[in-house]
Amino acid sequence: MKIFKFVQYLFFGAIGIVIILLVVSAFPIPGNYKVMVVQSGSMEPAIKTGSIVATRPGDYQVGDVISFADAKSAKLVITHRIVEIKSTGGRTSFITKGDANNGQDSSEIPQENVLGKVFFTVPYLGYVVHTAKQPYGFVALVVIPALWIIFDEAKKIKDEIIKMKREKEKSV
C-alpha cells in the first residue's frame, strides 16, 4: 500500500511539473525567460530531439547556443550554436549552425530575432509537454488525473460517512 502511495505521489508530482512547464512555455516569464521544445535533431548530441530548453537574454558570444525566431516564419523557433558574430553599421547579427548539420545556416540572424541563450536543457521532457498541448494529451495528462483525485476523495468521504454512521449506531 505504501508503494502505491509513493507511485501515486510521484505520478502526480510529474503531472504537476508538466503542467508548470506547459504554463511557462505558453506565457512569457518576467525577465524574458522562455521555455521551448526542441523538435529536430540539428543540435544532437548536445541537445536531443524532444528536449526542453530554457533561454534568457544576455551577452552572446561565439559558441553560445541561442534560440531565435526564423526570418521566414516568426512562429518557428530554431536553436543553434553561434559560429560567427558580425557588426555592420551598429547592428549585430549572428551566423549559426546546428551541431549535427554539415554547414552554417543560410541567413544571418539579426539580434532582434534572438529570444535568448540556452542555459538549461532537459532531455526528452519536451515530448510530454508537446503531447500535453494536444487535446488527447491534455485529457490524458490533466483530466484523467483530476478525475482520479476526485474519485479518491469521494471514496474517502463515503468511507468517513459510513464510519460515522457505525459510530452513531454503536452509541445508541
C-alpha positions in Angstrom: 0.0 0.0 0.0 2.9 2.4 0.8 4.5 1.7 -2.6 1.2 2.5 -4.3 1.0 5.8 -2.4 4.6 6.6 -3.3 4.0 5.9 -7.0 0.8 7.9 -6.9 2.7 10.9 -5.4 5.5 10.5 -7.9 2.9 10.4 -10.8 1.1 13.5 -9.6 4.4 15.3 -9.0 5.4 14.6 -12.6 2.0 15.7 -13.8 2.4 18.9 -11.8 5.8 19.6 -13.4 4.4 19.1 -16.8 1.6 21.5 -16.1 4.0 24.1 -14.8 6.1 23.6 -18.0 3.0 24.0 -20.1 2.1 27.3 -18.5 5.7 28.5 -18.7 6.0 27.6 -22.3 2.7 29.3 -23.1 3.2 32.5 -21.2 6.3 34.6 -21.1 8.1 34.8 -17.7 9.3 38.2 -16.4 12.9 38.8 -17.5 12.2 37.3 -20.9 12.9 33.7 -19.8 11.4 31.3 -22.3 10.9 27.5 -22.3 10.7 25.7 -25.6 10.6 22.2 -27.1 13.4 21.2 -29.5 11.7 19.5 -32.4 14.6 18.5 -34.6 17.9 16.7 -34.3 20.0 19.6 -35.7 21.7 20.1 -32.3 22.4 16.5 -31.4 24.2 15.1 -29.5 24.4 18.3 -27.3 20.6 18.8 -27.3 18.5 15.8 -28.1 15.3 16.0 -30.1 12.3 16.3 -27.7 14.3 18.2 -25.1 13.1 21.2 -23.3 15.4 24.2 -23.5 15.2 27.3 -21.2 16.6 30.6 -22.6 17.3 34.0 -21.2 18.6 37.2 -22.9 22.2 38.0 -22.3 25.5 38.8 -24.0 26.1 36.4 -26.8 29.5 35.0 -27.8 30.8 32.6 -30.4 30.0 29.1 -29.1 26.8 30.0 -27.3 23.6 28.1 -28.1 20.8 30.5 -28.9 17.1 30.2 -29.8 15.8 32.6 -32.4 12.7 33.3 -34.5 13.1 32.2 -38.1 13.3 35.0 -40.6 10.7 33.3 -42.8 8.2 32.2 -40.2 8.2 34.1 -36.8 6.3 31.1 -35.3 9.2 28.8 -36.0 11.9 28.9 -33.3 15.3 27.5 -34.1 18.0 26.6 -31.5 21.6 26.6 -33.0 25.1 27.5 -32.0 26.7 30.8 -32.8 29.7 30.3 -35.1 30.3 34.0 -36.0 29.2 37.4 -34.9 29.0 40.3 -37.3 28.6 44.0 -36.6 27.7 46.3 -39.5 26.6 49.9 -39.1 25.9 49.4 -35.4 23.7 46.4 -36.0 24.7 43.0 -34.7 23.9 39.7 -36.4 24.8 36.1 -35.9 25.9 33.2 -38.1 24.6 30.0 -36.6 25.0 26.3 -37.2 23.3 23.2 -35.8 25.9 20.9 -34.3 24.6 18.0 -36.4 24.4 20.0 -39.6 27.2 20.0 -42.3 27.1 23.7 -43.0 26.2 27.0 -41.5 22.6 28.3 -41.6 21.9 30.2 -44.9 20.9 33.5 -43.4 22.3 35.8 -40.8 20.2 36.2 -37.6 19.6 39.8 -36.6 20.0 40.4 -32.8 16.3 41.4 -32.5 15.3 37.9 -33.6 17.2 36.2 -30.8 15.0 35.0 -28.0 17.8 34.1 -25.7 20.8 32.0 -24.8 20.1 28.4 -23.7 21.0 27.9 -20.1 19.1 24.8 -19.2 18.0 21.6 -21.0 16.0 18.6 -20.0 16.2 15.7 -22.5 13.0 14.1 -23.8 10.6 16.0 -21.4 9.6 18.1 -24.4 7.7 15.1 -25.8 5.5 15.1 -22.8 4.9 18.8 -22.9 4.2 18.7 -26.7 1.7 15.8 -26.1 0.0 17.7 -23.3 -0.6 20.6 -25.7 -2.7 18.3 -27.9 -6.4 17.7 -27.0 -5.8 13.9 -26.4 -2.7 14.7 -24.4 -4.5 17.2 -22.2 -7.1 14.7 -21.4 -4.5 12.0 -20.6 -2.3 14.2 -18.5 -4.7 16.6 -16.9 -8.3 15.4 -17.0 -7.7 11.8 -16.1 -5.5 12.5 -13.1 -8.1 15.2 -11.9 -10.8 12.6 -12.2 -8.6 10.1 -10.3 -8.2 12.7 -7.4 -11.9 13.4 -7.4 -12.8 9.7 -7.2 -10.3 9.1 -4.5 -11.6 12.0 -2.4 -15.2 10.9 -2.9 -14.3 7.4 -1.7 -12.6 8.9 1.4 -15.8 10.9 2.1 -18.0 7.9 1.6 -15.8 5.8 4.0 -15.9 8.6 6.6 -19.7 8.8 6.4 -20.0 5.0 6.8 -17.6 5.2 9.8 -19.7 8.0 11.4 -22.9 6.0 10.9 -21.4 2.9 12.6 -20.2 5.0 15.5 -23.6 6.6 15.9 -25.3 3.2 15.8 -22.9 1.9 18.5 -23.7 4.9 20.8 -27.5 4.4 20.6 
